[in-house]
Amino acid sequence: MIRGLLLIIFMGTALVRGMAQTYQPTIPAIINELKKVHADSAQARLLLDLALDYVRKPGEYNTDLDTAIVLVKQVESINQKLQDKKTAARCYFVYSNALREGGKAEVGKQYIEKSLEVYKTISDPAGMAEAWVELGNYYSIYVSEEETRQKRKPIGEALILFRATGNKERQADILKDLGDLDQLLGDPVLAMKELNEAVNIYRSVGHKELQGIYGLMGNVCGKQGDLPDAVKFGLLAVKTAEEVNDTTLQLGTIYFRLGLAYGYWSKWEQALPYSKQAMSIAIKYKDRWSILANMEIICRLLSALGREAESLESIHQAESLFGKPWSLNDSIVFNLCYVLTYVEAQQYDKAKAYVHQLENLLKRPGAIAGYNTYQYRVKYYLGTRQYENAAGIMSEYLPELISKHEKRVLAQAYKLNAQLDSARGKFGSALVNYQLYKSITDSMLNEATTFQFAQMEVEHETEKKDNDIKILQQQEIIQEANLKQSRLVNNIVIVGVVVLGLLLALLYNRYRTNQRHNRQLETKQEEINEKNTALEHLITDKDNLIADKDVLLKEKEWLVKEIHHRVKNNLQMIISLLNAQSEFLNHPSAISAIRKSRERMQAIAILHQKLYQQENTARINMRSYINELVENIRDSIAHTGRISFEVSVADIYLDISQSVPLGLIVNEAITNAIKYAYPKNKKGSIYISLQYTGTQKLQLKIADHGKGLPATLDTGQSDSLGLQLIRLFSEQLDGDLDFINEKGLEINLTFRAVEYDATTTLNGNNV
């Protein structure tokens, strides 16, 4: 049998994409750690770790992905207060993972691009590296060579960043991925260089699970025709997998590749056990695609060994595992296996029905015509002397192979075409096709030899580099030892000189100190006697002052409360007068002016009432004050239920000098919103928020969803009394005032809270 019997086009490469990754169940540990932490930043970090674990859980259940998205939204809520760019970038990163896993690739890609934009503005190379890796997940190796190149670019960026962070294990992971991509892109020498570097790094950090990378190295060697090394790396992968007790689907990929390598080498007996082991693992994990791929290679091996009955039995076994109806691809592969088994056994009468059925399947929309579907139909028509049919398929087959640059398959196709031309009596064309076959096989042999030499050079360079590193390390150790010895001698001499100098200085200082001490003792004894007398008088004066101080403090507290009480009473009196005056007015503008003045007075009166009632007469609890102010305004509305209020105020205490203008701003903003945003008894809502945004920095927000300000209105130059008062009071607070006129009006005021000075006395500014 010829080596071409075992050509599995793309299957060797595609099967490795399905390698199972080891999943570490860390969700319970993260949940336990979350119960222990209280800081917002720590909670945000752990919640994102938890969300990412839900995304990466095996199975891709929708509930897990939904849970991950809910957790990210919770982190976004926390980050509204933190305003941490790193947290924002990680939120986008986890969103991307969840959306991509959920099949929403287009939206997910937008999120990872947002994540990278944020990472470019901060210093977090490790996070940015993972974001580049995630971007690479949006490109597929199955679409085109160009998309494979696009996939390589972000992964290459990630390697640069992982080298900068010193994360050895992630460097090795990325080098392994790059090696896989480069062998697909037709650069096996670079691929092996990257894979060798990955192996060395893995070993340096004590990583023992190297079976996957050994299997990939064997695959690269096999594609280049270096079959001894392909088998060598395959056996090494099997040995490593057994040492680390690997029972994942990855072990099936390793067995599959090793069987394929032996098959390329025409060692059918050695290939068959590994292919059967690969099939057992595929059945264990119910991996439909792997079952089909292994079934096809087992049929080829058994047919090459002349064991037709066992080949048919392997097909029947696979059929029993697949519930009907089969997919179009399932049907194509099953029919192909029947065709190749009967064609290789030269039982063309039994193959006939399957050939026709296979050709009907290939005519359906979405059918994938693998190279083997061409090859075995040509062999069938050649064996049954239907040369025109064979020539028709070959005319369709060869151009596609030439465009794909698959040398191994193309060589076998030229050889098959030579046999067809010879059978048709076209000996000149047969000779040309055979020469093309030999030319390609010789080229592949040369490439394999060149590849082996390149591998030897890489290994030599790697060994030389390792030796150079060892020599440099030894020289560094020797130099360090010499430096340590030299420093030790110098330090001993310096310490000796310093100690001797210190001893002499101490002796002389001791002598001088004793002399001064004796003189000071005499002087101090006289001072002590004088101070004892003065102290007796001071103790008597202190007791009198303490008693006076307590009386004065109580009087001061009573006076301050009395002042606030009287101010409040005076304001209430003015409010009553305004109420009485409004009864005698008919003009709407006058009544409105009276009402607004009354509401402003009421805002100040509430503040003085609170100062009078509470123990601390200098600072106001803004949460209580603003809530009471809003309730007062709510009660003044004609139809109480038409306006809803949402108040979010932190537990903030402000000096009265800031409480008064702040309360008046709130009063003006709310009354203006009621009057202008929701006129004519229109229903609506008003949002009031006062929160810290930084150290001593406060932000006041008052927003409605009404009709907003006129587009032509200049808030800085408006003659509206309400806007003028808001600007005036904002200037008193020395704050930054913004009007956001989108979907209603939002007033933003940012100002600094003044620190309370306990020694401040009452004056005109504080009352």
Secondary structure, 3 states (H helix, E strand, C coil): CCHHHHCCCCHHHHHHHCCCCCCCCCHHHHHHHHHHCCCHHHHHHHHHHHHHHHHHCCCCCHHHHHHHHHHHHHHHHHHHHHCCHHHHHHHHHHHHHHHHHCCCHHHHHHHHHHHHHHHCCCCCHHHHHHHHHHHHCCCCCCCCHHHHHHHHHHHHHHHHHHHHHCCHHHHHHHHHHHHHHHHHCCCHHHHHHHHHHHHHHHHHCCCCCCHHHHHHHHHHHHHCCCHHHHHHHHHHHHHHHHHCCCCCHHHHHHHHHHHHHHHHCCCHHHHHHHHHHHHHHHHHCCCHHHHHHHHHHHHHHHHHCCCHHHHHHHHHHHHHHCCCCCCHHHHHHHHHHHHHHHHHCCCHHHHHHHHHHHHHHHCCCCCCCCHHHHHHHHHHHHHCCCHHHHHHHHHHHHHHHHHHCCHHHHHHHHHHHHHHHHHCCCHHHHHHHHHHHHHHHHHHHHHHHHHHHHHHHHHHHHHHHHHHHHHHHHHHHHHHHHHHHHHHHHHHHHHHHHHHHHHHHHHHHHHHHHHHHHHHHHHHHHHHHHHHHHHHHHHHHHHHHHHHHHHHHHHHHHHHHHHHHHHHHHHHHHHHHHHHHHHCCCCHHHHHHHHHHHHHHHHHHHHHHHHHHCCCCCEEEHHHHHHHHHHHHHHHCCCHHHEEEEEEECCCEEEHHHHHHHHHHHHHHHHHHHHHHCCCCCCEEEEEEEEEEECCEEEEEEEECCCCCCCCCCCCCCCCHHHHHHHHHHHHCCCEEEEECCCCCEEEEEEECCCCCCCCCCCCCCC
